[in-house]
């Protein structure tokens, strides 16, 4: 059984936690990072979430990794080379730090745009964010110690939201705003 999945009420400290990391990441990566963004549920004001700060770093290319691997590991982030998602390079928080996930993705790719669109849609549609929180709580209760089961269980809801978000993007001409860091 894995670490229990806990969904907690929104914490106003989450943006500040991101900002602290974001400034350091920007200084370490410079122009290598086209964007550094706070993504995931902790980036949506008012949304209940697992208390994990998700950061997306957008780069021109995932290979070679030298341009971002060195600076991130120098900051103490742990590279997870065993990550099975080939659309990103994944890092975890330095030892002893609050749970933080760093997702390095290629600028302009679907996998890079997806979390930005999802985040921005939820920020603008509080009813969808409220429904998402309820779905996450339900899935967390059902799959408390089964992270893959939790992720699979909420996938249908996430894809329903992204379909709505895509229609919204088409209607509004949505484009990602400026980088968060």
C-alpha positions in Angstrom: 0.0 0.0 0.0 1.4 3.4 -1.0 1.3 6.7 0.9 -2.3 7.7 1.6 -3.9 10.1 -0.8 -5.1 13.2 1.1 -7.2 15.9 -0.5 -7.0 19.1 1.7 -8.8 22.4 1.4 -7.0 25.1 -0.6 -4.1 26.8 1.2 -3.4 30.4 0.4 0.3 29.6 1.0 0.6 27.4 -2.1 1.2 30.3 -4.6 4.0 31.6 -2.3 5.5 28.1 -2.2 5.5 28.1 -5.9 6.9 31.6 -6.1 9.8 30.7 -3.9 10.8 27.8 -6.1 9.9 29.7 -9.3 12.4 32.5 -8.6 15.2 30.1 -7.8 14.4 28.0 -10.9 14.4 31.1 -13.1 17.8 32.2 -11.7 19.3 28.7 -12.2 17.8 28.0 -15.7 17.8 31.4 -17.3 16.9 31.3 -21.0 16.9 27.5 -21.0 13.4 27.7 -19.5 11.0 29.4 -22.0 8.4 29.2 -19.3 8.1 28.2 -15.6 4.5 27.8 -14.5 2.6 26.7 -11.4 0.3 24.0 -12.6 -1.9 21.3 -11.0 -4.6 21.8 -8.4 -2.6 23.9 -6.1 -2.4 26.5 -8.8 -6.2 27.0 -8.9 -7.4 29.4 -6.1 -10.0 27.8 -3.9 -9.5 24.2 -5.3 -9.0 21.4 -2.8 -5.9 19.4 -3.7 -3.2 17.0 -2.6 -0.7 19.4 -1.0 1.9 19.0 -3.8 3.3 22.0 -5.6 3.5 21.1 -9.3 5.8 23.1 -11.5 6.1 22.9 -15.2 9.3 24.0 -16.9 8.9 24.5 -20.7 12.1 24.0 -22.8 12.9 24.0 -26.5 13.8 20.3 -26.5 13.8 17.4 -24.0 17.1 16.1 -25.5 19.8 16.5 -24.7 19.0 16.9 -21.0 22.2 18.7 -20.1 20.8 22.2 -20.3 18.2 21.6 -17.5 19.4 18.4 -15.7 22.5 20.0 -14.2 20.8 23.1 -12.8 17.9 21.2 -11.4 20.0 18.6 -9.7 22.4 21.4 -8.4 19.3 22.8 -6.7 18.7 19.4 -5.0 15.9 18.2 -7.2 16.0 14.4 -7.7 15.7 13.3 -11.4 13.4 10.4 -11.8 14.9 8.7 -14.9 12.5 5.8 -14.4 9.5 7.9 -15.2 7.5 6.1 -17.9 5.9 9.3 -19.4 8.1 10.0 -22.4 6.5 13.4 -23.0 8.4 14.9 -19.9 11.4 14.7 -17.7 10.3 14.4 -14.1 12.0 15.6 -10.9 11.0 15.4 -7.2 11.7 17.8 -4.3 15.1 18.0 -2.6 15.4 15.8 0.5 13.6 17.3 3.5 11.6 19.8 1.4 7.8 20.0 1.0 6.4 17.7 -1.7 7.1 19.3 -5.1 6.9 17.8 -8.6 8.8 19.4 -11.5 7.7 18.4 -15.0 10.0 19.5 -17.8 8.1 19.5 -21.1 8.8 20.6 -24.6 7.4 24.1 -25.4 4.4 24.0 -27.7 3.7 20.2 -27.3 0.3 18.9 -26.4 1.6 17.7 -23.0 2.9 21.2 -22.2 -0.3 23.0 -23.3 -2.7 20.6 -21.6 -1.9 21.5 -17.9 -2.0 25.2 -18.7 -5.4 25.0 -20.5 -6.8 22.8 -17.7 -5.5 25.2 -15.0 -6.8 28.3 -16.8 -10.2 26.8 -17.5 -10.7 25.8 -13.8 -9.5 29.3 -12.7 -12.3 30.8 -14.9 -15.0 28.2 -14.2 -15.5 27.8 -10.5 -18.4 25.3 -10.9 -16.0 23.0 -12.9 -13.4 23.4 -10.2 -15.9 22.6 -7.5 -17.0 19.4 -9.4 -13.3 18.5 -9.8 -12.7 18.8 -6.1 -15.7 16.6 -5.4 -14.5 14.0 -7.9 -11.0 14.0 -6.4 -12.3 13.6 -2.9 -14.5 10.7 -4.0 -11.5 9.0 -5.8 -9.2 9.6 -2.9 -11.6 8.0 -0.5 -12.0 5.0 -2.8 -8.3 4.6 -3.7 -6.7 6.0 -0.5 -3.4 4.0 -0.8 -3.5 3.2 -4.5 -2.1 6.2 -6.5 -2.4 4.6 -9.9 -6.0 3.7 -9.1 -6.7 7.2 -8.0 -5.3 8.7 -11.2 -7.2 6.2 -13.4 -10.4 6.9 -11.5 -10.4 10.6 -12.1 -9.2 10.4 -15.7 -12.7 10.4 -17.2 -13.6 13.6 -15.3 -10.3 15.2 -16.4 -11.0 14.4 -20.0 -14.6 15.8 -19.8 -13.1 19.0 -18.4 -10.5 19.2 -21.1 -13.2 18.8 -23.8 -15.1 21.8 -22.3 -11.8 23.7 -21.9 -10.9 23.1 -25.6 -14.4 24.4 -26.7 -13.8 27.4 -24.3 -10.4 28.0 -25.8 -11.8 27.9 -29.3 -14.6 30.4 -28.4 -12.3 32.8 -26.5 -9.0 32.5 -28.4 -7.3 31.3 -25.2 -3.5 31.3 -25.3 -1.3 30.8 -22.3 -0.6 34.0 -20.4 2.9 35.1 -19.4 5.2 32.6 -17.6 4.6 32.5 -13.8 8.3 32.9 -13.1 
